[in-house]
Amino acid sequence: MLFELIKSGSGFVPSDKGMIVQAPSELGLLESDIEKWLADKPKLLLPNEELLVIAQSVAGQSMADVLALDALGRLVIVEIKRNLSDRTVVGQLLEYAARLKNASFEELQKYARRYRSDDTFDLYAAFQEFAEGVKLAKDEFGREHRVFIVAPDSDANLRSVVEWLKMYGVPIEFVPFTIYADVQGSPRFLQFEGVVTSPERGNYGEWAGHWIFNTNETHAPGAYERMFQRNVAAIKGYPNGPANLEGAAVGDKVFAYVNQQGLRAVGTVLDQQVRAGAGIFVDDKGNQLPDEYHLSIEWQIAPAERSITSSDAATQFGYNLPVRSVFAKLHRGSIALRLEKELQSRAKT
């Protein structure tokens, strides 16, 4: 079933289009339908980073609805409800997480092979390609968890339990979504309130004002070169609009990560306001692609052959970079400062 996705904060007024909110069950939608949406488009859940999906639930088996790995090898565990969710789902989700706490790499690979219907699928190789060389031993896969409850609504008890758990360091989030249908009862619009979370968690020392930005050439190859020329970081086409570039202050430092190359530039934020822009994401005929946003940054650019790859960062600096994040803080302040000085040095030569 195809929906038009609505951006959070877009000003969409359903009544103006003759739309009403409908529960998935009233529309004949199953939880498996929602699973498939998230497995196909995990950015609905986490709009500021990419995930490597490795499993969906199997009928008759007790397991979470969607399993994925993030770029640091943490297991993302998603439980989906198609109607109002209450506090009982928290216990169910934490039970799944506890069961997966000691899951071996071989078990995770078994999930992935079944999900892809491929008995030869190499999860380790796929992760290395996905995370672009992040150094992670097989026995480290899935040792840390991030858990998500996805439902159209919840009672107050669930939200209070989730907030209490988060206060004590449990990596749990509630993510609501809304389906709008026309007067004939046909679902037309889907809106997810995806969450923007830090890619790093734990006691990594003080933040020293550093961010990592993935230039992402998916929509327009070579876009990163235009970003460097025009001194901006630019994004387009995200469900939450400009939000993925927000949060930095004037003077903060930003590392630009180019896929398949590594850290290519370090820059200084000149204006913290994210603004609508143009000229970075264009198609092969030079036509502007929609929904482009800019953050003004003065870049210092290293040649491609002198970039700091994610493998370099892991082996030489002891830092697994969250390379699949759109724009995120780097919390290991002392290492981030070393990376900044090294990249500035490479940019001068």
C-alpha positions as CSV (number, residue, x, y, z in Angstrom):
1,M,0.0,0.0,0.0
2,L,1.4,3.4,-1.0
3,F,1.1,6.5,1.1
4,E,2.2,10.1,0.6
5,L,4.6,10.8,3.4
6,I,4.0,14.0,5.4
7,K,6.9,15.9,6.9
8,S,6.8,16.6,10.6
9,G,6.1,20.3,11.1
10,S,5.0,20.7,7.5
11,G,1.8,22.5,8.4
12,F,-0.3,19.8,6.9
13,V,-3.9,20.3,7.8
14,P,-5.8,17.1,7.1
15,S,-9.3,18.7,7.2
16,D,-8.2,21.0,4.3
17,K,-7.8,18.0,2.2
18,G,-10.9,16.2,3.4
19,M,-8.8,13.8,5.5
20,I,-9.5,12.3,8.9
21,V,-7.3,10.3,11.3
22,Q,-8.0,6.6,11.1
23,A,-6.7,3.7,13.3
24,P,-4.8,1.1,11.2
25,S,-7.2,-1.6,12.4
26,E,-10.2,0.4,11.1
27,L,-8.5,0.4,7.7
28,G,-7.7,-3.3,7.6
29,L,-4.0,-2.7,8.1
30,L,-1.9,-5.3,9.9
31,E,1.1,-4.9,12.1
32,S,3.0,-6.7,9.4
33,D,2.2,-3.9,7.0
34,I,3.7,-1.4,9.4
35,E,6.7,-3.7,9.8
36,K,7.3,-3.7,6.1
37,W,7.1,0.1,5.9
38,L,9.8,0.5,8.6
39,A,12.0,-2.3,7.2
40,D,11.8,-0.7,3.7
41,K,12.2,2.9,5.0
42,P,14.0,2.9,8.4
43,K,14.5,6.6,8.1
44,L,10.8,6.9,9.1
45,L,12.0,5.8,12.6
46,L,15.4,7.5,12.7
47,P,15.5,10.3,10.1
48,N,19.0,11.4,11.0
49,E,20.8,8.1,10.4
50,E,20.8,4.9,8.3
51,L,20.2,1.4,9.6
52,L,21.1,-2.1,8.3
53,V,17.9,-4.1,8.7
54,I,18.5,-7.7,9.5
55,A,15.1,-9.2,10.4
56,Q,11.4,-9.0,10.6
57,S,9.1,-11.1,12.8
58,V,8.1,-14.5,11.7
59,A,4.6,-15.9,12.4
60,G,4.5,-18.3,15.3
61,Q,7.9,-17.1,16.7
62,S,8.3,-14.8,19.7
63,M,10.6,-12.1,18.6
64,A,10.7,-8.3,18.0
65,D,9.0,-7.0,14.9
66,V,12.1,-5.4,13.3
67,L,15.8,-5.9,14.1
68,A,18.5,-3.7,12.6
69,L,22.1,-2.7,13.2
70,D,23.3,0.9,13.4
71,A,26.7,2.1,12.1
72,L,28.3,1.3,15.5
73,G,27.1,-2.3,15.5
74,R,24.3,-1.8,18.1
75,L,21.2,-3.8,17.8
76,V,18.0,-1.7,17.1
77,I,15.0,-3.6,18.4
78,V,11.5,-2.4,17.3
79,E,8.1,-3.4,18.6
80,I,5.1,-2.3,16.6
81,K,1.5,-2.0,17.6
82,R,-1.2,-1.0,15.2
83,N,-3.5,0.4,17.9
84,L,-3.1,2.3,21.1
85,S,-0.2,1.0,23.1
86,D,0.0,0.7,26.9
87,R,2.7,-0.1,29.5
88,T,2.5,-3.9,28.9
89,V,4.3,-3.4,25.6
90,V,7.4,-2.1,27.5
91,G,7.7,-5.4,29.4
92,Q,7.3,-7.3,26.1
93,L,10.0,-5.2,24.4
94,L,12.5,-5.4,27.3
95,E,11.9,-9.2,27.4
96,Y,13.0,-9.4,23.7
97,A,16.0,-7.2,24.4
98,A,17.1,-9.4,27.4
99,R,16.7,-12.5,25.3
100,L,19.0,-10.9,22.6
101,K,21.6,-9.6,25.0
102,N,23.9,-12.6,24.5
103,A,22.9,-13.4,20.9
104,S,26.0,-14.5,19.0
105,F,27.1,-13.2,15.7
106,E,26.0,-16.5,14.1
107,E,22.5,-16.0,15.5
108,L,22.3,-12.5,14.0
109,Q,23.6,-13.7,10.7
110,K,20.9,-16.5,10.8
111,Y,18.3,-13.8,11.2
112,A,19.7,-11.8,8.3
113,R,19.9,-14.8,6.0
114,R,16.3,-15.7,6.6
115,Y,15.2,-12.1,6.1
116,R,17.0,-11.9,2.8
117,S,16.2,-15.5,1.8
118,D,19.9,-16.0,1.1
119,D,21.8,-18.8,2.9
120,T,25.1,-17.4,1.7
121,F,24.6,-13.8,3.0
122,D,27.7,-12.6,4.8
123,L,26.5,-10.2,7.6
124,Y,30.0,-9.2,8.5
125,A,30.9,-8.2,5.0
126,A,27.6,-6.4,4.6
127,F,28.2,-4.5,7.8
128,Q,31.7,-3.5,6.8
129,E,30.4,-2.1,3.5
130,F,27.5,-0.3,5.4
131,A,29.7,1.2,8.1
132,E,32.6,1.8,5.7
133,G,35.4,0.0,7.6
134,V,34.3,0.5,11.2
135,K,36.4,-1.9,13.3
136,L,34.1,-4.3,15.1
137,A,34.9,-7.9,16.2
138,K,32.1,-10.4,15.5
139,D,31.6,-10.9,19.2
140,E,30.9,-7.2,19.6
141,F,27.9,-7.2,17.3
142,G,24.6,-6.4,19.0
143,R,26.1,-6.1,22.5
144,E,24.5,-2.7,22.9
145,H,20.9,-2.1,22.3
146,R,18.5,0.6,21.2
147,V,14.8,-0.2,21.7
148,F,11.7,1.5,20.1
149,I,8.0,1.2,20.6
150,V,6.1,2.2,17.4
151,A,2.3,2.8,17.7
152,P,-0.4,5.3,16.6
153,D,-1.0,6.4,20.2
154,S,-0.3,5.4,23.8
155,D,-1.8,5.9,27.2
156,A,-0.2,8.2,29.7
157,N,1.2,5.3,31.6
158,L,3.3,4.1,28.7
159,R,4.8,7.5,28.1
160,S,5.6,8.0,31.8
161,V,7.3,4.6,32.0
162,V,9.4,5.3,28.9
163,E,10.5,8.6,30.3
164,W,11.4,7.1,33.6
165,L,13.5,4.4,32.0
166,K,15.3,7.0,29.8
167,M,16.1,9.0,33.0
168,Y,18.0,5.9,34.3
169,G,19.8,5.4,31.0
170,V,17.7,2.8,29.3
171,P,17.9,3.5,25.5
172,I,14.2,3.4,24.8
173,E,11.9,5.6,22.7
174,F,8.2,5.8,21.9
175,V,7.6,6.7,18.2
176,P,4.0,7.6,17.3
177,F,2.6,7.6,13.7
178,T,-0.6,8.9,12.2
179,I,-2.6,7.6,9.2
180,Y,-5.0,9.9,7.4
181,A,-7.8,8.5,5.2
182,D,-10.3,10.1,2.9
183,V,-14.0,10.1,3.4
184,Q,-14.3,6.8,1.6
185,G,-12.0,5.2,4.1
186,S,-9.0,4.9,1.8
187,P,-5.6,5.5,3.5
188,R,-3.8,8.4,1.8
189,F,-1.2,10.0,4.1
190,L,1.3,8.6,6.6
191,Q,3.2,10.7,9.2
192,F,5.9,9.3,11.5
193,E,7.2,11.3,14.4
194,G,10.7,9.9,13.9
195,V,13.2,10.6,16.7
196,V,16.6,12.3,16.3
197,T,19.0,10.6,18.7
198,S,22.7,10.8,19.4
199,P,24.6,8.1,17.5
200,E,26.9,7.8,20.5
201,R,26.0,6.7,24.0
202,G,28.1,6.2,27.1
203,N,30.7,7.9,29.2
204,Y,32.9,9.3,26.4
205,G,34.1,12.5,28.1
206,E,33.0,16.0,27.5
207,W,31.8,17.3,24.2
208,A,34.2,19.7,22.6
209,G,31.9,21.3,20.0
210,H,32.4,18.8,17.2
211,W,29.8,17.4,14.7
212,I,30.0,14.9,11.9
213,F,28.1,15.4,8.7
214,N,27.5,12.8,6.0
215,T,27.5,14.6,2.6
216,N,25.4,11.8,1.1
217,E,25.6,11.8,-2.7
218,T,22.5,9.5,-3.1
219,H,20.4,12.2,-4.7
220,A,23.1,13.9,-6.7
221,P,26.5,12.5,-7.3
222,G,29.2,15.1,-6.7
223,A,27.0,17.2,-4.4
224,Y,29.8,17.3,-1.8
225,E,32.0,19.2,-4.2
226,R,29.4,21.9,-4.6
227,M,29.0,22.1,-0.8
228,F,32.7,22.7,-0.3
229,Q,32.8,25.3,-3.1
230,R,29.9,27.2,-1.6
231,N,30.8,26.7,2.1
232,V,27.6,25.0,3.2
233,A,26.4,21.7,4.5
234,A,23.3,20.7,2.6
235,I,20.5,18.1,2.9
236,K,17.4,17.4,0.9
237,G,14.3,15.2,1.0
238,Y,14.1,14.2,4.7
239,P,10.7,13.7,6.3
240,N,11.6,16.2,9.1
241,G,12.7,18.9,6.7
242,P,15.6,21.0,7.9
243,A,15.7,19.4,11.4
244,N,18.6,17.2,10.6
245,L,21.0,20.1,10.3
246,E,19.8,22.0,13.4
247,G,21.5,22.3,16.8
248,A,24.9,23.6,16.0
249,A,26.1,27.0,17.3
250,V,28.3,29.6,15.7
251,G,31.9,28.5,16.1
252,D,31.2,24.8,16.4
253,K,33.4,22.5,14.3
254,V,32.0,20.1,11.6
255,F,33.7,17.2,10.0
256,A,32.4,16.4,6.5
257,Y,32.4,12.7,5.7
258,V,32.2,11.7,2.1
259,N,31.0,8.1,1.4
260,Q,33.8,5.8,0.2
261,Q,36.4,8.5,0.9
262,G,36.3,9.4,4.6
263,L,36.6,12.7,6.5
264,R,37.4,15.2,3.7
265,A,37.0,18.5,5.4
266,V,36.6,20.3,8.8
267,G,34.8,23.5,9.0
268,T,33.5,26.2,11.3
269,V,29.8,27.1,11.6
270,L,29.3,30.7,10.5
271,D,25.5,30.9,11.0
272,Q,23.5,28.5,13.2
273,Q,20.3,29.2,11.2
274,V,19.4,26.4,8.8
275,R,17.9,28.0,5.7
276,A,16.2,26.9,2.5
277,G,18.7,26.7,-0.3
278,A,19.4,25.6,-3.9
279,G,22.1,24.7,-6.3
280,I,23.6,21.7,-4.5
281,F,21.2,18.8,-5.3
282,V,20.5,18.9,-9.0
283,D,19.7,16.1,-11.5
284,D,21.8,15.1,-14.5
285,K,20.0,17.8,-16.5
286,G,20.8,20.6,-14.0
287,N,17.2,20.8,-12.6
288,Q,16.9,21.6,-8.9
289,L,15.7,18.8,-6.7
290,P,13.1,19.9,-4.0
291,D,13.4,20.5,-0.3
292,E,17.1,21.6,0.0
293,Y,18.4,23.2,3.2
294,H,21.8,24.7,4.0
295,L,23.9,25.4,7.0
296,S,26.7,28.0,6.5
297,I,30.2,26.5,7.2
298,E,33.7,27.7,6.2
299,W,35.4,24.5,5.1
300,Q,39.1,23.5,5.2
301,I,39.3,20.8,2.6
302,A,41.8,17.9,2.4
303,P,42.6,16.2,-1.0
304,A,40.8,12.9,-1.5
305,E,44.0,11.0,-1.2
306,R,44.6,12.5,2.2
307,S,41.2,11.9,3.8
308,I,40.9,10.2,7.1
309,T,38.9,7.0,6.4
310,S,36.7,5.4,9.0
311,S,39.3,2.6,9.2
312,D,42.0,5.2,9.8
313,A,39.9,6.7,12.6
314,A,39.4,3.3,14.2
315,T,43.0,2.1,14.0
316,Q,45.0,5.3,14.5
317,F,42.6,7.3,16.8
318,G,40.6,4.5,18.4
319,Y,37.3,6.0,17.3
320,N,34.6,4.2,15.4
321,L,32.9,7.1,13.5
322,P,29.1,7.1,13.3
323,V,29.4,7.5,9.5
324,R,25.8,6.8,8.7
325,S,24.5,9.8,10.7
326,V,23.3,12.8,8.7
327,F,24.5,15.4,11.3
328,A,25.4,14.4,14.8
329,K,27.6,15.3,17.8
330,L,31.0,13.6,18.3
331,H,31.1,13.2,22.1
332,R,34.7,12.0,22.5
333,G,36.1,15.5,22.8
334,S,39.8,14.8,23.2
335,I,39.8,12.5,20.2
336,A,37.7,14.9,18.1
337,L,40.2,17.6,18.8
338,R,43.0,15.3,17.6
339,L,41.0,14.5,14.4
340,E,40.4,18.2,13.9
341,K,44.1,19.1,14.1
342,E,45.1,16.2,11.9
343,L,42.5,17.0,9.2
344,Q,43.5,20.7,9.3
345,S,47.1,19.6,8.7
346,R,46.2,17.4,5.8
347,A,44.1,20.3,4.3
348,K,47.2,22.6,4.2
349,T,49.5,20.2,2.3
